[in-house]
Amino acid sequence: MEPRDSPAEAAFRAEARVWLSAHAQRHTRPPVAPSTIVAEWKPEEEEENLARARAWQRRKFDAGWAGINWPAAYGGRGGTAMEAIIFRQEESAYDVGSDALAVGIGWCGPAVLVMGTEFQRRRYLPPLLAGDEMWCQLFSEPSAGSDLAGLSTRATRDGDDWTISGQKVWSTFAHRSKWGLCIARHTGDGGHAGEHVDRHGGLTAFIVDLESAGVICRPLRQMTDSSNFNEVYLDEVRVPDDRRVGEVGDGWRVVITTFMYERMAAALPRLSAIDALADLVRSSPMAAPESISDLYLKGRVLQFTSLRALTTFSMGRLPGPEGSLGKLVWSSLLTEVYDRGLGVLGAHGLLSDHDAPSNGQWQDAFLGAPGLRIGGGTDQIQRNIIAERILGLPRDPRSRAPG
């Protein structure tokens, strides 16, 4: 039991611990990277690790531990949001790689659950929760990342179908996914001079079959030597209207819903990387333990701050803009941790893969950490949200289209 657990939550935590201990192996050492999003898999690791993550998801689904707070009618357990958090906390102690499916189960799925039709919920959510069908986000574009309302991918109505054309980028595991949650522009001309365009009202969300004609996924090789991210080209891809999520023009609400769940996860950080750094320091004759005391203090402050989010969850609500605060501090803290880790390794930090200490995990995490400060909203975007929605400061000046 944790100090914040109610009696019912304590009973749920105990039940989860029993099941997890019977079906999974604990980490033997604190993970260097708390997420596969930080330590991206290399091409030769990807297929095996994804298969392992999907098998674990299937095991949870069959035993009633998937979608803790999703309705049972769609494959979930029918529990509370707080119970979902408790299970995530307990699961993080085990070597299961479950967050490889986080984009679909953690972000796209809730958007369909909240805004989809009954047909969509029953068709798409159970195989998603079971790990049978992977999903990705088709949001960002080469010229529309942080300013997602500036996207230019087009959706044109054609009878009972839509045709979608455009280019998406930074879509995690798109080349492994069956479905993509796509945001496209259906009105206006993208903002030509002289015409007023409702940049948010002109967006609509769709479920795109990534095996459709006209879809091309091209993995992007990162400096980590991984290719988990993709650029996705859509060339007159036909999408039935029954795969439209929400009303026409309501795509921005779908975006906000997915971001809310994404930042909800960021508000509840896993700080095993600090424990891994402590292990590294203890094993190094040149490093003093007090050299990382400041990181421990920052980690503890972040944990206490996250308790506010837990309080919100326990009251049956979702946290608001404070999720941006957690995301900003967490990504910055991890950057410091990995930078300090390479400093402790010294010359060994120049090695990679199996030649390096810990099989190169510190190097991989160091190279992957900058992506955390971009994905899900850049540091600058998070600071704007904090300034405007928490501190009540004036908004930044916005440019206006001519005319």
Secondary structure, 3 states (H helix, E strand, C coil): CCCCCCHHHHHHHHHHHHHHHHHCCECCCCCCCCCCCCCCCCHHHHHHHHHHHHHHHHHHHHHCCCCCCCCHHHCCCCCCHHHHHHHHHHHCCECCCHHHHHHHHHHHHHHHHHHCCHHHHHHHHHHHHCCCCCEEEECCECCECCCHHHCCCEEEEECCEEEEEEEEECCCCHHHCCEEEEEEECCCCCCCCCCCCCCCCCEEEEEEECCCCCEEEEEECCCCCCCCEEEEEEEEEEEEHHHEECCCCCHHHHHHHHHHHHHHHHCCCCCHHHHHHHHHHHCCCCCCHHHHHHHHHHHHHHHHHHHHHHHHHHCCCCCCCHHHHHHHHHHHHHHHHHHHHHHHHHHHHHCCHHHCHHHHHHHHHHHHHHHHCCCCCCHHHHHHHHHHHHCCCCCCCCCCCCC
